[in-house]
Amino acid sequence: MRLAGLTWCTLTALSVPPLAHAQSEPTREQIATTEGQRAAPFFQQGLTAADEGRWADAEVAYLKAWAIAKTYDIAANLGVVELKLGKPRLAAIHLAFSLRAAPPSTKAPNLERTTQLIERAAKQLGVLRVRVNVAEATVLIDGKPLLIEETPEEIFVDPGTHRVTARRDGYADAEKIVTVAAGTAQSLTLALVERPAVPQTTAPPAASPTPSGEAPAARVDLSPEAKRSWVPVLALGAASVVGLGVGVGMTVASNDANDEARAQSRSIRGAGGQCVGPSTAFAARCAELNRRGSQAHDLGDVAFGSYIASGVFALAAATYVLWPSRAGTSSTAVSVRPDVRLNGGGIVAVGTW
């Protein structure tokens, strides 16, 4: 049977909200046409391979088209091929996406056919319907975030035991262990609890003895008989420059991610959607918005930490250079060692005389 007889065989244009930019920038129709044209050759390759029963080749071609343009017709044909190849979970994910993203003009027989294929795949799977008490939370199954085409309202999983986690910055993770059987569905609610604010300490912690198993501190002898070595200064200065460079790079990346998140938000609002209890039509785009916002936040944290590390290394180098030595005292020395902790790190310099 020809694959097009099971689903759709036309490559439709992407649905893109209007762009609020200058007239010289591409219009919505131009963007959609460009992506559709790029995906069309792979889509046609998939149709040809499916006609000839070469299901593995058809899957490869459809995946290439899907990477360019995530449209309902590509998802439908890809889902059919995955079902043929014995991949019911991926088939159900793509077929369900096709059903959610199908335009109002889609013919009823096509929608009914897709629904029947989803039901056939679901008989081999379990279905989880997850609700989270906090908006824009990320849902993970066995530690892995949902695919962009998935939605928490309908998660297809293999039969067995799974760990379901909800996560959002500023909240403690909520987690449940569930066991699902093939052909069954479960609903569960995950309640996130906001973390209390951590008080900031103004005074640095006192230097503690070197724990057992930790590398001994580098001891720099500053007695009058010993010449001051410049190797630590060069090493600490280089580390400071690297930390500064990483901070600048992470700042740029964070700003880019923020710009992408804002653009995605404007796109959703421009299409008449919103992400507080989004409809199924906007669930995937809202999940992408959340991912980009979380990425921007994480990159900003890395940049902030890099700036702090750069300053610490620079301060350590200056301390070493300016530390006074006392004539006639052979025991004067400075111990410099790294202080690495779970939530940060620094340099500890200890003087003895």
N, C-alpha and C positions, 0 to 999 in steps of 0.2 A: 504494500500500500504506500502511496506517495505520502511523505511526511506532511506536506501542505494540507492533505486531507484530514489530518488529525488536529492541526492548529492553524496558524495563519502563515501565509507565504509572502506577505508584502512587508517591506521595511518602512515603517512610518517615521515621520519626523519627530524629534524630541519635543516634549512640552517644556518650554523655557519661559519663565515670567518676563514681562517687559523690563528692559534695562533703562535705568535713569542716568544716562550718560550723554555725552556730546553726540551730535549727529554723525560725526566721522567714525564713531565706533560701530562694530557690527550690530545689526538688528537681531531680534530673537529668531526670525525666520532664517537669516543668514547663518547663524550659529547652528541651528537645527539641521539645515541643509548640509552644512559642511560635515558635521558628525555623521549624519545619515549616509552621505556619499562615501565617507571613509569606511564605514562599516558594511556597506552594501556588497562589495566583492566577497568578503568572508561569509556574509549571510547566504549569498548565492552558492558558494562552495559547500556550505553546510547542507543546503537543499539538494544539491547534486549528489553528495556523498550519501545522504539519507535515501534518496531514490534508488541508489545502487546497493543499499544495505550495508554500507561501510560506516557503522555507527560510531566507531572510535574516531574516524577522520571527521565525521560530522560534528562530534562534540568539540574537537579542537578548533574547527572553523567557527562554530557558534560562540565559543569562549572568546575568540579573538574579536568577533563582532560585539560581544557583550562588554568587553573591556573598553570599547570606544563609545558605544551608545547603549545605555540601559533602557531599552524600550520593551513594551509588553509583548510584542510579537517575537523578538529575539528570545526573551525569557521563556515564552511558551514552547517554541521549537527546541530550545536547549533542555527544558524540563522533560519533553517527550523522549529525547535521545538518552538522557540520563536514566530514565525509567527503563528504556530498552537495555542499557548497559548494567542494570542491577544496582543503581545508586539511588534508592528511593528517597533518602533524606534530602540530597541536593535537588532531586526532581521535584519534591514537594515544595521546597523553598522557592525555586524559580517559577513553578506553576502558580503558586499562591501570589507571588509578586505580580505575575502577568494578570491574574484576576483582579488584583487591587488597582493596577495601573491602567487597565483597559479603558479606553475612552467611551463616552456614552453612545457613540455610534457603532460600537462593536455589536455584531449580530448575536442574537440570543443563542443559536445553536453552538456557536464557538464558545460562549461563556459556559454553557451547560456541559460541553465536551471537556473543557478544562476542569470544571468542578468534579466530574467523574474521574478524571485522571488523578486529581489530588486525593480523592477518597481511596482510590486504588493504592496509591503510594502510602497513605496514612495507615492502611491496614497492617503494614510492616513496621510501623513506627509508633512512638508515643508522642503526645502533644501536650505541651506545657503552656498555660496561660498565666503570665506573671503580671501582678500589679505592684507598684512601688508607691509609697506614700509621699515621696518627694519627686517633683517634676525634674525632667532632664537627667535622671540617674542612668548610669550605664549598667546593663544587665550582662552578666557573664555566665556561661555554662561550662563547668569544669575548668574554670580559670581563663576561658577564651571569650572575648566580646562577641556579640552577635554580628553576623555579616551585615553590610549596609542594606541588603535586600530583605533582611529579616525584621520582624517586629515582635516585641514582648507579648503581644496579644495572641500570638500563634507561633510557638517555637517547636519545630519538629526535631525530635531526638531519637537516637537508637534505643531499643528496649534495654532496661537495666537501671542501675543506680547513678544518679548525677548530682553534682553540687551546683546549686543555683545561687549566685551572688549578685547583690545590688550595691553599687558604688557611686559615690559623688564626693567631690572635694568638700572638706569641712564636716563630714559625717563619718561615723564609724560604719564599716561594712556590715550589711545584713546578709545572712546566709542560711540556707536550708538544704538538707539532703533529701532527695525524693527518689523513689523507685517507681518506674513506669513500665507497663506491659504493652506489647504490640496491640494496636487498635484501640488504645484507651487514651483519655485526656484527663489532665489534672489542672486545677486552678490553685494558685498560691499567692499570698501577699507577703511582701518583704517590707519591714518597717525600719527606715533609717533613723538613727538618733544623732543629733548634732553633737559634735565634740566640744567640750568646754574649752574656753580660751586658755592658752598656756601662758602663765606670767613670765615676763622677760626679766632676766637677772642683769643687773648693771655691772656687778663686780665679776671678774673672771674667776673660775674655780681654782682652788689651791692646787698646786702641783702635787700629784700623788706618786708614791714609789713605783718603780717600774714593775708591772705585773710579771708573774712567772711566765716564761715562754716568750715575752716580748723582746724584740731586738734591743740591745743596750744602747743608751744615748751616746751620740758622738761627743767626745770630750775634747774641747779646744783649750790648750794650755796657753795662758796669757802671762806667764811669769816673765821677768826681765831677761832670763837666759834664753827663752824660746822666741823664735821669729814668728810674727803673726802670718798665718796662711790666708791667702785670698781665695782659695778654692771654695770654702763655704759661701763667701760673698757672691761669687760668680754663679754657684748652683742655686742659691736662694733668689738672686736677681733674675735668672733665667726662668725659674718657677713662677715668679711674680709676673713676668711678661706673658708667659703661657696662660696663666690664670686670667689676666686681663684680656688676652685675645679670645679665650673661650667665652668670657662674659660678653664681649662685644658681639661675637657670633651668635650666641644664644639670644641676646637681646633682639638682633635683627630677625632671627627665626621666629621669636615670640611675636614680634610686631607683624610679621607676615601672616602668621596663623591667626592673629586677632583680626587682621584685614579680611582674611578668608571667611572667618566666622561672621563678621559683620555683613559681608556680601551675601552669605548664605541666609542670614536673618532677613535682610532686605528682600531677597528673592522669595522667601516663604511668605512674608507679609504682602509683597507685590502680587502674589498668586492668590491672595485672600485667605491664607492659612495662618495658623498660630501653633505654638509648641507646648501650650499648657493643656494637656489632655488632647493631643492632636488626633485628627481623623486618620483613618488608614491611608488616605491618599498622601498625607504629609508625614507619616510615621518615619519612613526611611530618611527623608530629608532632615527631619528634626533630630534623628539619631546622629546624622552626619554633622549637624550644627553643634550638637553636644560634644562630639569627638573633637572637633576643631577647637572649641572653647577650652576643653580640658588640655589639649596639646599646647595651646598658647600659655595656659597657666603653668604647666609643668616646665616649659622652656624658660619662662620668666623666673621660676624658682632656681633652675640651674644657673641662669645668668647671675642672679643675686648671690648665690653661693660662690660662683667663680670670682666675682668682684671682691668678696670678703677674703677668699683664699689669696688673691693677688696682694691685697693689703697686708695680710699676715706675713707672707713671705718677704715683702719689702721691709716691714718693720723688723723682722728677724735679722735681715741683712744689715740694716742700720744699727741695730743693737750690737751685733758682733763687731762692727767697725768702730763704734764709739765707746765700747765698754772699756772703762779705765783699768790700767794695770798698776799695781803697787810695787815700787822698787824694793828690793830686799826681801820680798815674800815669794817663796818658791811654790807655795800651795795655791796661788790665785789661778782660777780656771773658770771656764764657762761650759756648761753642758747644754747642748742643743739637740732636741729629739722631736719627732713628729708625734702629735696627739690625735689619733684617729678614733672617732666615735660613730655610733649608728646614725646620729642626726647631724653630723658635721665633723669638723676637725680643725687643727691648727698647729702651731709650733710652740713648744715650751722651752724657754731659755732659763737655766738655773745657774746663778753665779755663786762661787764659793771663794772665801778668802780667810 
